Amino acid sequence: MLRILIDQFSLEVLPFGDRQIKTLKNLHIANDHNDPFDHMVISHAITDRLILISSDRKFERYVSQRLDFVFNVR
């Protein structure tokens, strides 16, 4: 099923490796932001210089840590 979705939407699965883990380890976690998956996504975006687009304003708190964030209005 995953392979079908990857092919259908031309997705690329990005590895989460040593570089991303190092960024995660050094990430300053914002108060009241206890979602470890969000922290991994943030670390991945920072490490690989990816633009993170979300309607979750919590990500704005990481712009000072080099996160390239774009707020998406629902």
PyMOL Python script that loads the backbone (N, CA, C, O; Angstrom):
from pymol import cmd

cmd.read_pdbstr("""\
ATOM      1  N   MET A   1       0.817  -1.196   0.000  1.00  0.00           N
ATOM      2  CA  MET A   1       0.000   0.000   0.000  1.00  0.00           C
ATOM      3  C   MET A   1       0.863   1.264   0.000  1.00  0.00           C
ATOM      4  O   MET A   1       0.592   2.210  -0.739  1.00  0.00           O
ATOM      5  N   LEU A   2       1.895   1.267   0.830  1.00  0.00           N
ATOM      6  CA  LEU A   2       2.777   2.433   0.896  1.00  0.00           C
ATOM      7  C   LEU A   2       3.435   2.687  -0.450  1.00  0.00           C
ATOM      8  O   LEU A   2       3.526   3.832  -0.892  1.00  0.00           O
ATOM      9  N   ARG A   3       3.891   1.633  -1.099  1.00  0.00           N
ATOM     10  CA  ARG A   3       4.533   1.777  -2.409  1.00  0.00           C
ATOM     11  C   ARG A   3       3.566   2.404  -3.417  1.00  0.00           C
ATOM     12  O   ARG A   3       3.977   3.224  -4.237  1.00  0.00           O
ATOM     13  N   ILE A   4       2.307   2.031  -3.362  1.00  0.00           N
ATOM     14  CA  ILE A   4       1.294   2.582  -4.272  1.00  0.00           C
ATOM     15  C   ILE A   4       1.146   4.083  -4.041  1.00  0.00           C
ATOM     16  O   ILE A   4       1.105   4.856  -4.998  1.00  0.00           O
ATOM     17  N   LEU A   5       1.066   4.498  -2.784  1.00  0.00           N
ATOM     18  CA  LEU A   5       0.935   5.923  -2.464  1.00  0.00           C
ATOM     19  C   LEU A   5       2.172   6.706  -2.894  1.00  0.00           C
ATOM     20  O   LEU A   5       2.058   7.811  -3.424  1.00  0.00           O
ATOM     21  N   ILE A   6       3.336   6.141  -2.667  1.00  0.00           N
ATOM     22  CA  ILE A   6       4.584   6.795  -3.076  1.00  0.00           C
ATOM     23  C   ILE A   6       4.596   7.008  -4.577  1.00  0.00           C
ATOM     24  O   ILE A   6       4.939   8.088  -5.057  1.00  0.00           O
ATOM     25  N   ASP A   7       4.225   5.985  -5.311  1.00  0.00           N
ATOM     26  CA  ASP A   7       4.211   6.085  -6.774  1.00  0.00           C
ATOM     27  C   ASP A   7       3.110   7.022  -7.273  1.00  0.00           C
ATOM     28  O   ASP A   7       3.341   7.837  -8.166  1.00  0.00           O
ATOM     29  N   GLN A   8       1.933   6.903  -6.701  1.00  0.00           N
ATOM     30  CA  GLN A   8       0.785   7.692  -7.154  1.00  0.00           C
ATOM     31  C   GLN A   8       1.006   9.190  -6.964  1.00  0.00           C
ATOM     32  O   GLN A   8       0.619   9.988  -7.818  1.00  0.00           O
ATOM     33  N   PHE A   9       1.623   9.572  -5.855  1.00  0.00           N
ATOM     34  CA  PHE A   9       1.794  10.991  -5.545  1.00  0.00           C
ATOM     35  C   PHE A   9       3.231  11.477  -5.731  1.00  0.00           C
ATOM     36  O   PHE A   9       3.569  12.592  -5.332  1.00  0.00           O
ATOM     37  N   SER A  10       4.064  10.648  -6.332  1.00  0.00           N
ATOM     38  CA  SER A  10       5.480  10.990  -6.571  1.00  0.00           C
ATOM     39  C   SER A  10       6.164  11.458  -5.289  1.00  0.00           C
ATOM     40  O   SER A  10       6.844  12.484  -5.267  1.00  0.00           O
ATOM     41  N   LEU A  11       5.969  10.689  -4.231  1.00  0.00           N
ATOM     42  CA  LEU A  11       6.553  11.027  -2.935  1.00  0.00           C
ATOM     43  C   LEU A  11       7.973  10.497  -2.831  1.00  0.00           C
ATOM     44  O   LEU A  11       8.361   9.564  -3.534  1.00  0.00           O
ATOM     45  N   GLU A  12       8.734  11.107  -1.944  1.00  0.00           N
ATOM     46  CA  GLU A  12      10.078  10.625  -1.642  1.00  0.00           C
ATOM     47  C   GLU A  12      10.159  10.412  -0.136  1.00  0.00           C
ATOM     48  O   GLU A  12       9.875  11.327   0.637  1.00  0.00           O
ATOM     49  N   VAL A  13      10.539   9.223   0.280  1.00  0.00           N
ATOM     50  CA  VAL A  13      10.695   8.921   1.697  1.00  0.00           C
ATOM     51  C   VAL A  13      12.100   9.344   2.102  1.00  0.00           C
ATOM     52  O   VAL A  13      13.090   8.863   1.549  1.00  0.00           O
ATOM     53  N   LEU A  14      12.175  10.245   3.071  1.00  0.00           N
ATOM     54  CA  LEU A  14      13.465  10.770   3.509  1.00  0.00           C
ATOM     55  C   LEU A  14      13.939  10.016   4.751  1.00  0.00           C
ATOM     56  O   LEU A  14      13.163   9.812   5.684  1.00  0.00           O
ATOM     57  N   PRO A  15      15.197   9.606   4.767  1.00  0.00           N
ATOM     58  CA  PRO A  15      15.710   8.885   5.940  1.00  0.00           C
ATOM     59  C   PRO A  15      15.913   9.826   7.122  1.00  0.00           C
ATOM     60  O   PRO A  15      16.228  11.003   6.945  1.00  0.00           O
ATOM     61  N   PHE A  16      15.733   9.304   8.309  1.00  0.00           N
ATOM     62  CA  PHE A  16      16.017  10.047   9.537  1.00  0.00           C
ATOM     63  C   PHE A  16      17.261   9.410  10.130  1.00  0.00           C
ATOM     64  O   PHE A  16      17.194   8.370  10.785  1.00  0.00           O
ATOM     65  N   GLY A  17      18.398  10.052   9.890  1.00  0.00           N
ATOM     66  CA  GLY A  17      19.675   9.457  10.273  1.00  0.00           C
ATOM     67  C   GLY A  17      20.429  10.261  11.314  1.00  0.00           C
ATOM     68  O   GLY A  17      19.851  11.052  12.060  1.00  0.00           O
ATOM     69  N   ASP A  18      21.727  10.040  11.346  1.00  0.00           N
ATOM     70  CA  ASP A  18      22.592  10.657  12.356  1.00  0.00           C
ATOM     71  C   ASP A  18      22.527  12.180  12.361  1.00  0.00           C
ATOM     72  O   ASP A  18      22.510  12.792  13.429  1.00  0.00           O
ATOM     73  N   ARG A  19      22.491  12.794  11.195  1.00  0.00           N
ATOM     74  CA  ARG A  19      22.465  14.259  11.120  1.00  0.00           C
ATOM     75  C   ARG A  19      21.181  14.817  11.730  1.00  0.00           C
ATOM     76  O   ARG A  19      21.211  15.799  12.471  1.00  0.00           O
ATOM     77  N   GLN A  20      20.066  14.187  11.414  1.00  0.00           N
ATOM     78  CA  GLN A  20      18.783  14.636  11.943  1.00  0.00           C
ATOM     79  C   GLN A  20      18.704  14.389  13.456  1.00  0.00           C
ATOM     80  O   GLN A  20      18.144  15.199  14.195  1.00  0.00           O
ATOM     81  N   ILE A  21      19.261  13.282  13.899  1.00  0.00           N
ATOM     82  CA  ILE A  21      19.274  12.967  15.331  1.00  0.00           C
ATOM     83  C   ILE A  21      20.113  13.991  16.093  1.00  0.00           C
ATOM     84  O   ILE A  21      19.743  14.405  17.192  1.00  0.00           O
ATOM     85  N   LYS A  22      21.237  14.397  15.513  1.00  0.00           N
ATOM     86  CA  LYS A  22      22.077  15.415  16.153  1.00  0.00           C
ATOM     87  C   LYS A  22      21.306  16.730  16.301  1.00  0.00           C
ATOM     88  O   LYS A  22      21.369  17.378  17.346  1.00  0.00           O
ATOM     89  N   THR A  23      20.579  17.117  15.251  1.00  0.00           N
ATOM     90  CA  THR A  23      19.764  18.334  15.328  1.00  0.00           C
ATOM     91  C   THR A  23      18.683  18.181  16.391  1.00  0.00           C
ATOM     92  O   THR A  23      18.440  19.104  17.168  1.00  0.00           O
ATOM     93  N   LEU A  24      18.039  17.029  16.428  1.00  0.00           N
ATOM     94  CA  LEU A  24      16.998  16.767  17.428  1.00  0.00           C
ATOM     95  C   LEU A  24      17.569  16.873  18.837  1.00  0.00           C
ATOM     96  O   LEU A  24      16.946  17.454  19.726  1.00  0.00           O
ATOM     97  N   LYS A  25      18.747  16.313  19.032  1.00  0.00           N
ATOM     98  CA  LYS A  25      19.397  16.353  20.348  1.00  0.00           C
ATOM     99  C   LYS A  25      19.656  17.793  20.794  1.00  0.00           C
ATOM    100  O   LYS A  25      19.562  18.098  21.983  1.00  0.00           O
ATOM    101  N   ASN A  26      19.979  18.673  19.858  1.00  0.00           N
ATOM    102  CA  ASN A  26      20.305  20.065  20.177  1.00  0.00           C
ATOM    103  C   ASN A  26      19.111  21.016  20.085  1.00  0.00           C
ATOM    104  O   ASN A  26      19.249  22.211  20.346  1.00  0.00           O
ATOM    105  N   LEU A  27      17.949  20.495  19.717  1.00  0.00           N
ATOM    106  CA  LEU A  27      16.758  21.323  19.554  1.00  0.00           C
ATOM    107  C   LEU A  27      16.279  21.842  20.909  1.00  0.00           C
ATOM    108  O   LEU A  27      16.145  21.072  21.860  1.00  0.00           O
ATOM    109  N   HIS A  28      16.028  23.127  20.994  1.00  0.00           N
ATOM    110  CA  HIS A  28      15.457  23.713  22.208  1.00  0.00           C
ATOM    111  C   HIS A  28      13.938  23.587  22.092  1.00  0.00           C
ATOM    112  O   HIS A  28      13.305  24.270  21.286  1.00  0.00           O
ATOM    113  N   ILE A  29      13.371  22.714  22.902  1.00  0.00           N
ATOM    114  CA  ILE A  29      11.942  22.419  22.837  1.00  0.00           C
ATOM    115  C   ILE A  29      11.147  23.559  23.474  1.00  0.00           C
ATOM    116  O   ILE A  29      11.426  23.974  24.599  1.00  0.00           O
ATOM    117  N   ALA A  30      10.166  24.052  22.744  1.00  0.00           N
ATOM    118  CA  ALA A  30       9.312  25.135  23.239  1.00  0.00           C
ATOM    119  C   ALA A  30       8.432  24.633  24.383  1.00  0.00           C
ATOM    120  O   ALA A  30       8.055  23.463  24.436  1.00  0.00           O
ATOM    121  N   ASN A  31       8.118  25.552  25.293  1.00  0.00           N
ATOM    122  CA  ASN A  31       7.228  25.204  26.411  1.00  0.00           C
ATOM    123  C   ASN A  31       5.892  24.702  25.883  1.00  0.00           C
ATOM    124  O   ASN A  31       5.367  25.221  24.898  1.00  0.00           O
ATOM    125  N   ASP A  32       5.351  23.697  26.539  1.00  0.00           N
ATOM    126  CA  ASP A  32       4.043  23.130  26.196  1.00  0.00           C
ATOM    127  C   ASP A  32       3.986  22.539  24.793  1.00  0.00           C
ATOM    128  O   ASP A  32       2.911  22.460  24.198  1.00  0.00           O
ATOM    129  N   HIS A  33       5.118  22.129  24.266  1.00  0.00           N
ATOM    130  CA  HIS A  33       5.127  21.451  22.964  1.00  0.00           C
ATOM    131  C   HIS A  33       5.752  20.075  23.169  1.00  0.00           C
ATOM    132  O   HIS A  33       6.953  19.884  22.976  1.00  0.00           O
ATOM    133  N   ASN A  34       4.917  19.129  23.560  1.00  0.00           N
ATOM    134  CA  ASN A  34       5.384  17.811  23.988  1.00  0.00           C
ATOM    135  C   ASN A  34       5.192  16.715  22.953  1.00  0.00           C
ATOM    136  O   ASN A  34       5.136  15.537  23.306  1.00  0.00           O
ATOM    137  N   ASP A  35       5.090  17.079  21.691  1.00  0.00           N
ATOM    138  CA  ASP A  35       4.861  16.090  20.642  1.00  0.00           C
ATOM    139  C   ASP A  35       6.195  15.658  20.033  1.00  0.00           C
ATOM    140  O   ASP A  35       6.779  16.412  19.254  1.00  0.00           O
ATOM    141  N   PRO A  36       6.691  14.461  20.369  1.00  0.00           N
ATOM    142  CA  PRO A  36       7.997  14.028  19.867  1.00  0.00           C
ATOM    143  C   PRO A  36       8.039  13.882  18.344  1.00  0.00           C
ATOM    144  O   PRO A  36       9.090  14.076  17.733  1.00  0.00           O
ATOM    145  N   PHE A  37       6.908  13.544  17.731  1.00  0.00           N
ATOM    146  CA  PHE A  37       6.889  13.448  16.270  1.00  0.00           C
ATOM    147  C   PHE A  37       7.099  14.825  15.648  1.00  0.00           C
ATOM    148  O   PHE A  37       7.835  14.952  14.670  1.00  0.00           O
ATOM    149  N   ASP A  38       6.464  15.854  16.201  1.00  0.00           N
ATOM    150  CA  ASP A  38       6.693  17.225  15.731  1.00  0.00           C
ATOM    151  C   ASP A  38       8.164  17.583  15.840  1.00  0.00           C
ATOM    152  O   ASP A  38       8.727  18.195  14.933  1.00  0.00           O
ATOM    153  N   HIS A  39       8.785  17.207  16.939  1.00  0.00           N
ATOM    154  CA  HIS A  39      10.205  17.517  17.142  1.00  0.00           C
ATOM    155  C   HIS A  39      11.065  16.847  16.069  1.00  0.00           C
ATOM    156  O   HIS A  39      12.039  17.433  15.594  1.00  0.00           O
ATOM    157  N   MET A  40      10.706  15.630  15.691  1.00  0.00           N
ATOM    158  CA  MET A  40      11.438  14.940  14.623  1.00  0.00           C
ATOM    159  C   MET A  40      11.241  15.640  13.280  1.00  0.00           C
ATOM    160  O   MET A  40      12.192  15.805  12.517  1.00  0.00           O
ATOM    161  N   VAL A  41      10.019  16.049  12.997  1.00  0.00           N
ATOM    162  CA  VAL A  41       9.726  16.757  11.745  1.00  0.00           C
ATOM    163  C   VAL A  41      10.501  18.073  11.696  1.00  0.00           C
ATOM    164  O   VAL A  41      11.083  18.413  10.666  1.00  0.00           O
ATOM    165  N   ILE A  42      10.508  18.799  12.785  1.00  0.00           N
ATOM    166  CA  ILE A  42      11.248  20.064  12.866  1.00  0.00           C
ATOM    167  C   ILE A  42      12.733  19.822  12.638  1.00  0.00           C
ATOM    168  O   ILE A  42      13.370  20.530  11.858  1.00  0.00           O
ATOM    169  N   SER A  43      13.277  18.831  13.311  1.00  0.00           N
ATOM    170  CA  SER A  43      14.704  18.514  13.166  1.00  0.00           C
ATOM    171  C   SER A  43      15.048  18.130  11.739  1.00  0.00           C
ATOM    172  O   SER A  43      16.090  18.527  11.216  1.00  0.00           O
ATOM    173  N   HIS A  44      14.188  17.373  11.124  1.00  0.00           N
ATOM    174  CA  HIS A  44      14.406  16.963   9.734  1.00  0.00           C
ATOM    175  C   HIS A  44      14.411  18.181   8.819  1.00  0.00           C
ATOM    176  O   HIS A  44      15.286  18.317   7.964  1.00  0.00           O
ATOM    177  N   ALA A  45      13.443  19.056   8.999  1.00  0.00           N
ATOM    178  CA  ALA A  45      13.347  20.253   8.155  1.00  0.00           C
ATOM    179  C   ALA A  45      14.561  21.158   8.339  1.00  0.00           C
ATOM    180  O   ALA A  45      15.093  21.685   7.363  1.00  0.00           O
ATOM    181  N   ILE A  46      14.997  21.339   9.574  1.00  0.00           N
ATOM    182  CA  ILE A  46      16.166  22.180   9.834  1.00  0.00           C
ATOM    183  C   ILE A  46      17.410  21.572   9.196  1.00  0.00           C
ATOM    184  O   ILE A  46      18.148  22.262   8.492  1.00  0.00           O
ATOM    185  N   THR A  47      17.642  20.298   9.437  1.00  0.00           N
ATOM    186  CA  THR A  47      18.848  19.627   8.946  1.00  0.00           C
ATOM    187  C   THR A  47      18.934  19.638   7.431  1.00  0.00           C
ATOM    188  O   THR A  47      19.989  19.924   6.865  1.00  0.00           O
ATOM    189  N   ASP A  48      17.823  19.326   6.774  1.00  0.00           N
ATOM    190  CA  ASP A  48      17.828  19.189   5.313  1.00  0.00           C
ATOM    191  C   ASP A  48      17.390  20.459   4.594  1.00  0.00           C
ATOM    192  O   ASP A  48      17.205  20.470   3.377  1.00  0.00           O
ATOM    193  N   ARG A  49      17.227  21.535   5.375  1.00  0.00           N
ATOM    194  CA  ARG A  49      16.835  22.838   4.818  1.00  0.00           C
ATOM    195  C   ARG A  49      15.564  22.729   3.974  1.00  0.00           C
ATOM    196  O   ARG A  49      15.504  23.184   2.831  1.00  0.00           O
ATOM    197  N   LEU A  50      14.566  22.117   4.577  1.00  0.00           N
ATOM    198  CA  LEU A  50      13.269  21.944   3.934  1.00  0.00           C
ATOM    199  C   LEU A  50      12.298  22.981   4.487  1.00  0.00           C
ATOM    200  O   LEU A  50      12.415  23.390   5.642  1.00  0.00           O
ATOM    201  N   ILE A  51      11.363  23.396   3.685  1.00  0.00           N
ATOM    202  CA  ILE A  51      10.322  24.311   4.141  1.00  0.00           C
ATOM    203  C   ILE A  51       9.217  23.480   4.789  1.00  0.00           C
ATOM    204  O   ILE A  51       8.701  22.538   4.186  1.00  0.00           O
ATOM    205  N   LEU A  52       8.864  23.834   6.006  1.00  0.00           N
ATOM    206  CA  LEU A  52       7.796  23.150   6.723  1.00  0.00           C
ATOM    207  C   LEU A  52       6.533  23.993   6.604  1.00  0.00           C
ATOM    208  O   LEU A  52       6.502  25.143   7.044  1.00  0.00           O
ATOM    209  N   ILE A  53       5.495  23.418   6.007  1.00  0.00           N
ATOM    210  CA  ILE A  53       4.217  24.106   5.826  1.00  0.00           C
ATOM    211  C   ILE A  53       3.191  23.419   6.721  1.00  0.00           C
ATOM    212  O   ILE A  53       2.975  22.211   6.628  1.00  0.00           O
ATOM    213  N   SER A  54       2.565  24.209   7.590  1.00  0.00           N
ATOM    214  CA  SER A  54       1.604  23.633   8.525  1.00  0.00           C
ATOM    215  C   SER A  54       0.616  24.696   8.988  1.00  0.00           C
ATOM    216  O   SER A  54       0.899  25.893   8.938  1.00  0.00           O
ATOM    217  N   SER A  55      -0.547  24.237   9.441  1.00  0.00           N
ATOM    218  CA  SER A  55      -1.523  25.141  10.044  1.00  0.00           C
ATOM    219  C   SER A  55      -1.390  25.133  11.569  1.00  0.00           C
ATOM    220  O   SER A  55      -2.224  25.703  12.272  1.00  0.00           O
ATOM    221  N   ASP A  56      -0.353  24.496  12.066  1.00  0.00           N
ATOM    222  CA  ASP A  56      -0.067  24.451  13.503  1.00  0.00           C
ATOM    223  C   ASP A  56       0.925  25.560  13.850  1.00  0.00           C
ATOM    224  O   ASP A  56       2.087  25.518  13.445  1.00  0.00           O
ATOM    225  N   ARG A  57       0.459  26.536  14.595  1.00  0.00           N
ATOM    226  CA  ARG A  57       1.293  27.696  14.934  1.00  0.00           C
ATOM    227  C   ARG A  57       2.449  27.348  15.878  1.00  0.00           C
ATOM    228  O   ARG A  57       3.362  28.157  16.045  1.00  0.00           O
ATOM    229  N   LYS A  58       2.429  26.175  16.491  1.00  0.00           N
ATOM    230  CA  LYS A  58       3.526  25.797  17.386  1.00  0.00           C
ATOM    231  C   LYS A  58       4.869  25.759  16.656  1.00  0.00           C
ATOM    232  O   LYS A  58       5.917  25.976  17.265  1.00  0.00           O
ATOM    233  N   PHE A  59       4.834  25.486  15.368  1.00  0.00           N
ATOM    234  CA  PHE A  59       6.080  25.410  14.606  1.00  0.00           C
ATOM    235  C   PHE A  59       6.766  26.771  14.498  1.00  0.00           C
ATOM    236  O   PHE A  59       7.981  26.839  14.313  1.00  0.00           O
ATOM    237  N   GLU A  60       6.002  27.847  14.612  1.00  0.00           N
ATOM    238  CA  GLU A  60       6.585  29.195  14.536  1.00  0.00           C
ATOM    239  C   GLU A  60       7.634  29.416  15.620  1.00  0.00           C
ATOM    240  O   GLU A  60       8.552  30.217  15.446  1.00  0.00           O
ATOM    241  N   ARG A  61       7.499  28.718  16.719  1.00  0.00           N
ATOM    242  CA  ARG A  61       8.418  28.877  17.848  1.00  0.00           C
ATOM    243  C   ARG A  61       9.844  28.427  17.523  1.00  0.00           C
ATOM    244  O   ARG A  61      10.765  28.688  18.297  1.00  0.00           O
ATOM    245  N   TYR A  62      10.033  27.759  16.396  1.00  0.00           N
ATOM    246  CA  TYR A  62      11.343  27.198  16.054  1.00  0.00           C
ATOM    247  C   TYR A  62      12.041  27.947  14.922  1.00  0.00           C
ATOM    248  O   TYR A  62      13.117  27.545  14.479  1.00  0.00           O
ATOM    249  N   VAL A  63      11.440  29.019  14.461  1.00  0.00           N
ATOM    250  CA  VAL A  63      12.037  29.814  13.378  1.00  0.00           C
ATOM    251  C   VAL A  63      13.391  30.365  13.811  1.00  0.00           C
ATOM    252  O   VAL A  63      14.313  30.450  13.000  1.00  0.00           O
ATOM    253  N   SER A  64      13.517  30.736  15.071  1.00  0.00           N
ATOM    254  CA  SER A  64      14.788  31.267  15.585  1.00  0.00           C
ATOM    255  C   SER A  64      15.891  30.210  15.608  1.00  0.00           C
ATOM    256  O   SER A  64      17.067  30.531  15.784  1.00  0.00           O
ATOM    257  N   GLN A  65      15.497  28.938  15.427  1.00  0.00           N
ATOM    258  CA  GLN A  65      16.469  27.844  15.396  1.00  0.00           C
ATOM    259  C   GLN A  65      16.720  27.368  13.958  1.00  0.00           C
ATOM    260  O   GLN A  65      17.155  26.239  13.732  1.00  0.00           O
ATOM    261  N   ARG A  66      16.444  28.232  13.014  1.00  0.00           N
ATOM    262  CA  ARG A  66      16.701  28.003  11.593  1.00  0.00           C
ATOM    263  C   ARG A  66      15.613  27.178  10.893  1.00  0.00           C
ATOM    264  O   ARG A  66      15.846  26.656   9.803  1.00  0.00           O
ATOM    265  N   LEU A  67      14.439  27.058  11.500  1.00  0.00           N
ATOM    266  CA  LEU A  67      13.342  26.385  10.817  1.00  0.00           C
ATOM    267  C   LEU A  67      12.734  27.343   9.797  1.00  0.00           C
ATOM    268  O   LEU A  67      12.381  28.474  10.129  1.00  0.00           O
ATOM    269  N   ASP A  68      12.618  26.887   8.574  1.00  0.00           N
ATOM    270  CA  ASP A  68      11.957  27.663   7.518  1.00  0.00           C
ATOM    271  C   ASP A  68      10.490  27.236   7.524  1.00  0.00           C
ATOM    272  O   ASP A  68      10.143  26.174   7.008  1.00  0.00           O
ATOM    273  N   PHE A  69       9.639  28.068   8.108  1.00  0.00           N
ATOM    274  CA  PHE A  69       8.245  27.711   8.349  1.00  0.00           C
ATOM    275  C   PHE A  69       7.300  28.635   7.596  1.00  0.00           C
ATOM    276  O   PHE A  69       7.491  29.850   7.561  1.00  0.00           O
ATOM    277  N   VAL A  70       6.279  28.035   6.996  1.00  0.00           N
ATOM    278  CA  VAL A  70       5.220  28.788   6.323  1.00  0.00           C
ATOM    279  C   VAL A  70       3.899  28.355   6.948  1.00  0.00           C
ATOM    280  O   VAL A  70       3.567  27.170   6.971  1.00  0.00           O
ATOM    281  N   PHE A  71       3.148  29.338   7.457  1.00  0.00           N
ATOM    282  CA  PHE A  71       1.846  29.037   8.050  1.00  0.00           C
ATOM    283  C   PHE A  71       0.814  28.869   6.948  1.00  0.00           C
ATOM    284  O   PHE A  71       0.711  29.698   6.044  1.00  0.00           O
ATOM    285  N   ASN A  72       0.054  27.790   7.033  1.00  0.00           N
ATOM    286  CA  ASN A  72      -0.987  27.482   6.059  1.00  0.00           C
ATOM    287  C   ASN A  72      -2.350  27.709   6.710  1.00  0.00           C
ATOM    288  O   ASN A  72      -2.720  26.999   7.645  1.00  0.00           O
ATOM    289  N   VAL A  73      -3.083  28.681   6.224  1.00  0.00           N
ATOM    290  CA  VAL A  73      -4.416  28.955   6.750  1.00  0.00           C
ATOM    291  C   VAL A  73      -5.356  27.876   6.245  1.00  0.00           C
ATOM    292  O   VAL A  73      -5.371  27.569   5.053  1.00  0.00           O
ATOM    293  N   ARG A  74      -6.132  27.307   7.134  1.00  0.00           N
ATOM    294  CA  ARG A  74      -7.077  26.249   6.746  1.00  0.00           C
ATOM    295  C   ARG A  74      -8.270  26.827   6.048  1.00  0.00           C
ATOM    296  O   ARG A  74      -9.170  26.088   5.650  1.00  0.00           O
TER     297      ARG A  74
END
""", "prot")
cmd.dss("prot")
cmd.show_as("cartoon", "prot")
cmd.util.cbc("prot")
cmd.orient("prot")
